[in-house]
Amino acid sequence: MSTDTDDTAETSTEESEESSGGHCSTPDSDGEVAEEIAIVSFDRKWNTAEEIRDEIGDRYETIDLIEYHGEVFAEHWGEYDCFVGLMASGIAMRKTAPLLDDKWDDPAIVVVDEELTWAIPITGGHHGANQVADDLATMGAVPAMTTASEAADKQGVEKQAKALDAHVVNGDSTVATNLAVLDDELGPVERLDGPKAVMVDDDVTVLKRNGEGGVVLGTGSVSGAKAEQFETAWKDALEGTKYDLGDVDFVATGTRKEEEDGLLDAAAELDLGVVSFEKETLEEFEGPTPSRSKELIGWPGISEASAIAGGREHELIREKERYEEAVTVAVGR
């Protein structure tokens, strides 16, 4: 790690001329996804800061470079989703601690050393810091994550929200639901269509979708299908439509397929969330193509039914197709 000890000795008069310039003044309000990033760096480490920006900059809406001075965090607090401090962790902690108020509103903080050995989320792990640390890992840094779900290699509800292109409405609930994740007691995300009024307890996390939405990849498979087969099937299913992988809200399937390793590995590789529907829900949204699974085990065809159930409009835009006799995919919206 860097051996910087004097957090006031190096002061900056202005941002470097090589900074990427303007930024959005209102960061993502739900706080789960880091979109506007500021790399705060000492002048002598500027080359590393530029290297980071060049390598991962296309993954964010904004990634600005700001030269460090004693009040830099206070000066730009609230302007970015995440600060990446190219400095010793002690400097970042001392300078940001008095500014912290609420984890749902505060920006995330990650520190990284000049050699890109460690990427350490200090605050806001589930609110962008772990995401940025993961991206820095592609440059060789080890992401030193201490949030419980990541330490246990499990997907907390904030990470599920990101994967589903959604945001958490009631942040206080995540303490209970993430504990349930750790105990394998949360179960799949459930879908509720409106207009409806819903009353929930404090330990129910409500996720609301972002934006206008895209498509859903309804997916069934034979047991043991490989991740590569799922990836190929999903990409092929989107060909001939006006959509690509960037337009996919999530992958939908039935609860009897929710633990298929190949499906989960493929979704993780493509950064897609997975939603599993119960049999009763799939029966309500049964697709038009006859399915042998209904004859054999009483389940409607998973791919079409889950594509229709998961879509915002409950429409099927591409009927199911089978790929390599292993994976079945339908596209809904």
PyMOL commands that set and color helices and strands:
alter all, ss='L'
color gray80, all
select helices_A, chain A and resi 43-59+72-76+89-99+125-127+129-137+148-151+157-163+171-182+227-238+245-247+255-257+261-269+279-284+292-297+302-310
alter helices_A, ss='H'
color red, helices_A
select strands_A, chain A and resi 36-41+62-67+82-86+108-112+118-123+142-143+166-168+207-209+215-221+248-254+274-277+316-323+327-332
alter strands_A, ss='S'
color yellow, strands_A
deselect
rebuild
show_as cartoon
